[in-house]
Amino acid sequence: MDMDRFLKNQVTSWMESTGEYADIVMSTRIRLARNLDGYRFPLAFTEDEAHRIEQTVTGILLDADKLPQQFTSYQMKQLDPLDKQVLIEKHLISPSLIEAEYESAAVISEDESLSIMVNEEDHLRIQCILPGLQLEEAYKQARNIDRVLDREVSYAFDEKYGYLTTCPTNTGTGLRASVMMHLPALTATKQMAKIAPIINRLGMVVRGIYGEGSEALGNVYQVSNQVTLGKAEVEILQELQGLTKQLIEKEREARQALLSHSRIILEDKLFRSLGTLRYARMLSTEEAASCLSDVRLAIDLGIITHVSKTILNECMVFMQPGFLQQYAGSSLSPKDRDVFRAKMIRERLTIEEKGENSYDV
């Protein structure tokens, strides 16, 4: 497939390098967990209940008069495995949704900033992803969807415990707020290993790019709240906002320290990574992620110019197995994926660079 066409069809709104603090905060995500009153939760409900929930929720969301954007419903049982994998890699659905044995669906907005998973761990997972640090706006958009649904259905809610969920850690507000951050300098200076336990003690958690159980590929970390019970939504958002700004400040300090103490060594490393991305014929996921992180850092520091900041956001997604096979138009072995990964990144760089002198030497 032609790369220009591929990018046009597959780039989603959160990959744009816009929004506040976009040099470090790649995206903001808000997720609200909800269950419908009068139905058993997904671990115990019947196929008929699953069907009725899916039909009810998608019917509401596909009514254009109720929502500002047009939505499309994707029933998981009707999608092929590759399409499901791509939705996971774009952070629009979770692996749990495609593993469900009962009827499940994803209802996704036109710009893919909003997605609602139906019959995942809970009956509803309402999600909003925006570029940069936009916790308040992302929450506002997710709550708008929540209100539309709340007017049409009754939620499982307890006056003492709040919104009732399958997992007790989500009970209360049902709110999970997270920011995806690029923290190469804190990682290089070994500070992240010390910071992560402190964040955990504050009631937050640090994970990899795809959440729980995933690794921090390309120095990208997901920071989110852990506690949903006993705190108001505004308090959760304010605490995460404050912590995020502290991490931004520390990352910027670490970047300046690297520049001040070892600029030539740093530049050499960053340009070597650019060379690898431009000329390599095979790239593993880990090597590609590391090199992309270096190039993104070089762009942010002004060392490499005329390459879009969105390169890391996009390529960190597009280099995953599902996207590579979609780009190739066929299934690929692990070795072939390494070849196509290198090819895709080379072509992505070619599109973004303006002329031969696209960076200072």
C-alpha positions as CSV (number, residue, x, y, z in Angstrom):
1,M,0.0,0.0,0.0
2,D,1.2,3.5,-0.8
3,M,2.5,5.2,2.4
4,D,0.6,8.5,1.8
5,R,-2.7,6.7,1.5
6,F,-1.9,4.5,4.5
7,L,-1.2,7.5,6.7
8,K,-4.3,9.3,5.5
9,N,-6.5,6.4,6.3
10,Q,-4.9,5.3,9.6
11,V,-3.6,8.4,11.5
12,T,-5.9,9.0,14.4
13,S,-6.5,12.3,16.2
14,W,-4.5,11.6,19.4
15,M,-1.3,10.9,17.3
16,E,-1.1,14.6,16.4
17,S,1.7,16.5,18.2
18,T,-0.6,19.2,19.6
19,G,-2.0,20.2,22.9
20,E,-0.2,21.6,26.0
21,Y,3.2,20.1,26.9
22,A,3.1,18.0,23.7
23,D,6.9,17.7,23.7
24,I,6.6,15.3,26.6
25,V,3.0,14.4,27.0
26,M,2.0,12.4,24.0
27,S,-1.7,11.9,24.9
28,T,-4.3,12.1,27.6
29,R,-6.9,9.3,28.2
30,I,-10.0,9.3,30.3
31,R,-12.0,6.1,30.8
32,L,-15.3,5.7,32.7
33,A,-16.5,2.3,33.8
34,R,-20.2,1.8,34.0
35,N,-22.7,-1.0,34.3
36,L,-26.4,-1.1,33.5
37,D,-28.8,-1.6,36.4
38,G,-31.0,-4.8,36.2
39,Y,-28.4,-6.9,34.4
40,R,-25.8,-9.3,35.8
41,F,-22.2,-8.1,35.2
42,P,-20.2,-9.6,32.3
43,L,-18.6,-12.4,34.3
44,A,-22.0,-13.8,35.1
45,F,-24.5,-12.5,32.5
46,T,-26.3,-14.6,29.8
47,E,-25.8,-14.4,26.1
48,D,-29.3,-12.8,25.9
49,E,-28.4,-10.1,28.4
50,A,-25.2,-9.4,26.5
51,H,-27.2,-9.1,23.3
52,R,-29.7,-6.8,24.8
53,I,-27.1,-4.5,26.3
54,E,-25.2,-4.3,23.1
55,Q,-28.3,-3.5,21.1
56,T,-29.5,-0.9,23.6
57,V,-26.2,1.0,23.9
58,T,-25.2,1.0,20.2
59,G,-28.7,2.1,19.3
60,I,-28.3,5.2,21.6
61,L,-24.8,6.0,20.4
62,L,-25.7,5.7,16.7
63,D,-28.5,8.2,17.0
64,A,-26.8,11.2,15.3
65,D,-29.2,13.7,17.0
66,K,-27.9,12.9,20.5
67,L,-24.1,13.3,19.9
68,P,-21.8,15.9,18.3
69,Q,-19.9,13.4,16.2
70,Q,-21.0,10.5,14.0
71,F,-20.2,7.0,15.5
72,T,-19.6,3.6,13.9
73,S,-20.3,0.3,15.7
74,Y,-17.9,-2.6,15.3
75,Q,-19.1,-6.0,16.5
76,M,-16.1,-8.0,17.6
77,K,-17.4,-11.3,16.3
78,Q,-17.7,-9.8,12.8
79,L,-14.1,-8.5,12.6
80,D,-11.2,-10.5,11.5
81,P,-8.2,-11.0,13.9
82,L,-6.1,-8.4,12.1
83,D,-8.7,-5.7,12.3
84,K,-9.1,-6.4,16.0
85,Q,-5.3,-6.2,16.5
86,V,-5.2,-2.8,14.8
87,L,-7.9,-1.4,17.0
88,I,-5.9,-2.5,20.0
89,E,-2.7,-1.0,18.7
90,K,-4.5,2.3,18.2
91,H,-5.6,2.2,21.8
92,L,-9.2,2.2,20.8
93,I,-10.1,-1.2,22.4
94,S,-8.5,-3.5,25.0
95,P,-7.4,-7.1,24.5
96,S,-10.1,-8.1,27.0
97,L,-12.8,-7.0,24.6
98,I,-11.8,-9.3,21.8
99,E,-11.4,-12.2,24.2
100,A,-15.0,-12.0,25.3
101,E,-17.0,-15.1,24.6
102,Y,-20.3,-13.2,24.5
103,E,-21.5,-10.5,22.2
104,S,-19.3,-7.4,22.4
105,A,-18.7,-4.3,20.4
106,A,-16.8,-1.0,20.1
107,V,-18.6,2.2,19.1
108,I,-16.0,4.7,17.8
109,S,-16.3,8.3,16.8
110,E,-15.3,9.6,13.4
111,D,-12.0,11.2,14.5
112,E,-11.4,8.2,16.9
113,S,-11.0,10.5,19.9
114,L,-14.0,8.8,21.6
115,S,-14.6,5.0,21.8
116,I,-17.1,3.0,23.9
117,M,-16.4,-0.6,24.6
118,V,-19.6,-2.6,25.2
119,N,-19.5,-5.8,27.2
120,E,-15.8,-5.8,28.1
121,E,-15.0,-6.2,31.9
122,D,-17.9,-3.9,32.5
123,H,-21.0,-3.3,30.4
124,L,-19.5,0.0,29.3
125,R,-16.1,1.5,29.1
126,I,-16.3,5.1,27.8
127,Q,-13.0,6.4,26.6
128,C,-11.7,9.7,25.3
129,I,-8.1,10.2,24.0
130,L,-6.7,13.6,23.1
131,P,-3.2,14.7,22.2
132,G,-1.0,16.5,24.8
133,L,-2.0,17.2,28.4
134,Q,-5.8,17.7,28.3
135,L,-7.2,16.0,31.3
136,E,-10.1,18.4,31.9
137,E,-11.2,18.5,28.2
138,A,-10.9,14.7,27.8
139,Y,-13.0,14.2,31.0
140,K,-15.6,16.7,29.7
141,Q,-16.0,14.8,26.4
142,A,-16.2,11.4,28.1
143,R,-18.8,12.8,30.6
144,N,-20.9,14.2,27.7
145,I,-21.2,10.6,26.3
146,D,-21.9,9.4,29.9
147,R,-24.7,11.9,30.3
148,V,-26.3,10.9,27.0
149,L,-26.4,7.3,28.0
150,D,-27.5,8.1,31.6
151,R,-30.6,9.8,30.2
152,E,-31.6,6.6,28.3
153,V,-30.5,3.8,30.7
154,S,-30.2,3.3,34.5
155,Y,-26.7,2.7,35.8
156,A,-25.8,0.3,38.6
157,F,-25.1,2.9,41.4
158,D,-25.0,2.8,45.1
159,E,-25.3,5.9,47.3
160,K,-22.4,4.7,49.6
161,Y,-20.1,3.1,47.1
162,G,-20.8,5.0,43.9
163,Y,-20.7,3.4,40.4
164,L,-20.6,-0.4,40.8
165,T,-18.1,-2.3,38.7
166,T,-16.8,-5.8,38.1
167,C,-13.4,-5.0,39.7
168,P,-13.5,-3.3,43.1
169,T,-10.6,-1.0,42.2
170,N,-12.9,0.7,39.7
171,T,-15.8,1.1,42.0
172,G,-16.7,4.7,43.1
173,T,-16.1,7.2,40.3
174,G,-15.3,4.5,37.8
175,L,-12.7,7.0,36.5
176,R,-9.3,6.0,35.2
177,A,-7.3,9.0,34.0
178,S,-3.9,8.5,32.4
179,V,-1.2,10.4,30.5
180,M,1.2,8.9,28.1
181,M,4.6,10.5,28.5
182,H,7.9,10.4,26.6
183,L,10.6,10.4,29.3
184,P,14.0,9.5,27.7
185,A,16.2,11.7,29.8
186,L,14.8,10.5,33.2
187,T,15.2,7.0,31.9
188,A,18.8,7.6,30.7
189,T,19.8,9.1,34.0
190,K,18.3,6.2,35.9
191,Q,15.8,8.5,37.7
192,M,12.7,6.7,36.6
193,A,13.6,3.6,38.6
194,K,13.6,5.8,41.7
195,I,10.5,7.9,40.8
196,A,8.1,5.0,40.0
197,P,7.9,3.6,43.6
198,I,7.3,7.2,44.8
199,I,4.4,7.6,42.3
200,N,2.9,4.3,43.5
201,R,2.9,5.5,47.1
202,L,1.0,8.6,46.0
203,G,-1.9,6.4,44.7
204,M,-0.8,6.5,41.1
205,V,0.8,3.8,38.9
206,V,3.4,3.8,36.1
207,R,3.0,1.3,33.3
208,G,4.2,0.7,29.7
209,I,2.7,2.1,26.5
210,Y,-0.2,-0.5,26.4
211,G,-1.1,-0.4,30.1
212,E,-0.9,-3.1,32.7
213,G,1.7,-5.7,32.1
214,S,3.3,-3.9,29.2
215,E,6.9,-2.6,29.0
216,A,8.0,1.0,28.5
217,L,8.9,0.7,24.8
218,G,10.8,3.7,23.5
219,N,10.9,5.4,26.9
220,V,7.1,5.9,26.8
221,Y,5.3,5.5,30.1
222,Q,1.6,5.6,31.1
223,V,0.9,7.3,34.4
224,S,-2.6,6.9,35.8
225,N,-4.6,7.0,39.0
226,Q,-5.2,3.8,41.1
227,V,-7.8,5.0,43.5
228,T,-11.4,5.6,42.4
229,L,-13.3,5.1,45.6
230,G,-13.5,7.9,48.2
231,K,-12.3,10.7,45.9
232,A,-14.2,13.1,43.7
233,E,-13.5,13.2,39.9
234,V,-12.1,16.7,40.1
235,E,-9.7,15.6,42.9
236,I,-8.4,12.7,40.8
237,L,-7.8,14.9,37.8
238,Q,-6.1,17.6,39.8
239,E,-3.7,15.1,41.5
240,L,-2.7,13.6,38.2
241,Q,-2.3,17.0,36.6
242,G,0.0,18.1,39.4
243,L,2.1,14.9,39.2
244,T,2.3,15.2,35.4
245,K,3.6,18.7,35.6
246,Q,6.2,17.7,38.2
247,L,7.4,14.9,35.8
248,I,7.5,17.3,32.9
249,E,9.7,19.7,35.0
250,K,12.1,16.9,36.0
251,E,12.3,15.5,32.4
252,R,13.2,19.0,31.1
253,E,15.8,19.4,33.8
254,A,17.3,16.0,32.9
255,R,17.4,16.9,29.2
256,Q,19.2,20.1,29.9
257,A,21.7,18.3,32.2
258,L,22.4,15.8,29.3
259,L,23.0,18.7,26.9
260,S,25.2,20.6,29.3
261,H,27.4,17.7,30.5
262,S,27.7,15.5,27.3
263,R,26.3,17.3,24.3
264,I,28.6,15.7,21.7
265,I,28.0,12.2,23.1
266,L,24.2,12.9,23.1
267,E,24.2,14.3,19.6
268,D,26.2,11.3,18.3
269,K,23.8,8.9,19.8
270,L,20.7,10.7,18.4
271,F,22.2,11.1,14.9
272,R,23.2,7.4,14.9
273,S,19.6,6.5,15.7
274,L,18.4,8.7,12.8
275,G,20.8,7.0,10.5
276,T,19.5,3.6,11.6
277,L,15.9,4.6,11.0
278,R,16.8,6.1,7.6
279,Y,18.9,3.2,6.3
280,A,18.2,0.0,8.2
281,R,16.7,-2.9,6.2
282,M,15.5,-4.8,9.3
283,L,14.3,-3.4,12.7
284,S,13.0,-5.3,15.7
285,T,10.3,-3.7,17.8
286,E,12.7,-2.8,20.6
287,E,15.4,-1.3,18.3
288,A,12.9,0.7,16.4
289,A,11.3,2.0,19.6
290,S,14.7,3.0,21.0
291,C,15.7,4.8,17.8
292,L,12.3,6.6,17.5
293,S,12.7,7.8,21.0
294,D,16.1,9.2,20.3
295,V,14.9,11.0,17.2
296,R,11.9,12.4,19.0
297,L,14.2,13.7,21.7
298,A,16.5,15.3,19.1
299,I,13.4,17.0,17.5
300,D,12.3,18.4,20.9
301,L,15.8,19.7,21.6
302,G,16.1,21.3,18.2
303,I,19.0,19.1,17.2
304,I,17.1,17.6,14.3
305,T,14.7,19.9,12.4
306,H,12.1,19.6,9.7
307,V,10.8,16.3,10.9
308,S,7.4,16.3,12.5
309,K,7.0,15.6,16.2
310,T,4.2,13.2,15.4
311,I,6.8,10.7,14.1
312,L,7.1,9.0,17.4
313,N,3.4,9.0,18.1
314,E,2.6,7.5,14.7
315,C,5.4,5.1,14.3
316,M,5.2,3.7,17.8
317,V,1.7,2.5,16.7
318,F,2.4,1.7,13.0
319,M,5.4,-0.5,13.8
320,Q,3.2,-3.0,15.8
321,P,2.4,-6.4,14.2
322,G,-1.2,-5.6,13.2
323,F,-0.5,-2.4,11.4
324,L,2.6,-3.8,9.6
325,Q,0.5,-6.7,8.2
326,Q,-2.2,-4.3,7.2
327,Y,0.4,-2.1,5.5
328,A,1.9,-5.2,3.8
329,G,-1.6,-6.5,2.8
330,S,-0.7,-10.0,4.0
331,S,0.3,-12.0,7.1
332,L,4.0,-11.7,8.0
333,S,6.4,-13.9,9.8
334,P,8.5,-12.2,12.6
335,K,11.4,-11.8,10.3
336,D,9.2,-10.3,7.5
337,R,7.7,-7.9,10.1
338,D,11.2,-6.6,10.9
339,V,11.8,-6.0,7.2
340,F,8.4,-4.2,6.8
341,R,8.9,-2.2,10.0
342,A,12.2,-0.8,8.6
343,K,10.6,-0.1,5.2
344,M,7.6,1.7,6.8
345,I,9.8,3.9,9.0
346,R,12.1,4.8,6.1
347,E,9.1,5.8,4.0
348,R,7.6,7.7,6.9
349,L,10.8,9.7,7.3
350,T,10.9,10.4,3.6
351,I,7.5,11.9,3.6
352,E,8.3,14.2,6.6
353,E,11.7,15.4,5.7
354,K,11.9,18.6,3.6
355,G,14.7,18.3,1.1
356,E,18.2,16.9,1.6
357,N,19.3,19.3,4.3
358,S,16.6,18.4,6.8
359,Y,18.8,18.6,9.9
360,D,21.9,20.4,11.1
361,V,25.3,18.7,10.9
